Amino acid sequence: MTGLLRTLAWVPRALILTVALAAPVLAAPALDQKPRSIIEAPQPKNTGIGFVLLMSLRRG
């Protein structure tokens, strides 16, 4: 009888542990269905210093 009570005492703990471990795995496909919004950094302005450097090296 005590063995049965000990087993029944572990059932809620095992259930909570199983749900806690399975929740992220089951939630991942649901998050993947939403459209993704990617925030990108603004592109730096091209100052053209490479062309100026090339011209100065050709003259020298």
Beta strands, then each sheet from edge to edge (+ up, - down):
end
